[in-house]
């Protein structure tokens, strides 16, 4: 069961991300309009899931240090998504997803340093190999081939990835993932609504269907991802979730007609092999 949670999360999130790129191509929708509508919608979907499942909601954990960690986590989520969708608006989907994996290296190392239960070599070593393979796939002629507009997202992801993982691990020790995501999505929806309210335009029924679909997929994916954090830890979850960019890569090549790059495809094969090794050795 533990392996299914991050794998299903990877499949669902890959589907959501591919839809994201398709939506950004519709009617010249830019990232401000997309995030201004999408995140309030994500909150409503999370609220519906909360009302259906009825998980515990400890009000006492909204204050004190836990409340501060929730605000910090939500703030990092806001900045990450602004940087991501701003770059995605101008870059290829394959590039964005592969770059996102680079944040796995400091996340894996940081989690291993901070938490004793994350120091299983059978998982830690394959996870690092998988992340290093992604770096190799971007190394061309003695430098990284990264678009200028994408650099802010990469730098932020490298810095914030370990902090976000550590904060979420601490929060999920006390919170149910659905309840925690309800609070976080409410905060992010309010922030995005205020930031981009002037960019919002009426959305056609056709576009709304895509928005609804991608946010349902994303919400369920992150629920599963956080449940995996609780049950299996950060390193194991990050390793198996590394399949997501492979699925996005295939989806973008097939459905969005983005070009094929052999080094990136080879890197994804190394990621897949690392996952299999961790399962056999762990």
Phi, psi and omega in degrees: 000324183297326181287332183290326184300304180290330179292315176296322177299319180296317180296313182293317181291325176298318177297318180296316182294321177297320175295324178305311182296321178296321180294319180295341177274344183285133171049028182055043177290126178262176187293332179294313179295319182296309182292326180296331179264320190292319185286322170299323177294321178297322176297316180296322178294318178295321177298318178298317178296320179297317181291331179282313185279327182057055177285164177297144180228090184283100182299331181295339181274004177276347181251181176064213183294326179295318178298320178297318180295324177296315178297318179296316179297317179295319178298317178296324178296319179299310182296318180300315183289324176297314180296320182293308185287332174296317179288320181297331179296337185239353186238169178284147182297320179303316182298315184296316183292320179292319178298324179301331179291337179300329178295345180295328183296303177296331178294314180295312181296314180298319179295321178295327179285317188279328188236123183295330181283359179257012187256034177281111183301329181295338177255320185297314183294310177301325180295319178293320178299317180298316182292320179295326178299326179292319177301314179302323183294342180255001182270111182228123177054048174068024173202167178275132178270087184231133179295146183299321181291340182273340185302317178302320178297315181298312181298318179294317181298320179295323182279317187272338183306307180297320180295316180297317180297317180295317180297316181294323178298319178294314181296318184286351172290339181240335186257146165287137183304322181291318179295317179297317182291331175298314180293314181296318181291329176295317180294312181294323178297318179296318180294312180294324178298320179287321183292320190240021182298328180286343180270352183287137176230161176303135182258132179293159179300322179298312180292324181296323178299319177294318179298316179297315182297313183294326180283328173296313179300315182294318180299311180296321179300315182287330173301310181296321179300315182287326173298324177292322174306315182294315189275323190242349179094171185289310187298313180297317180295315180297321180298309182290328179290347178296346175291338183304311179298329176298316179293320177294320179302313180294318180296319181290326179289322183279312189266328183256000175060036176277152188291157181268137177233118187295324182295320180291321178295320177297321178298321179294327177294323177295320176301314180298317178297324178295321178296315180297318179298318179296322179292321182285325185268335187285000000 
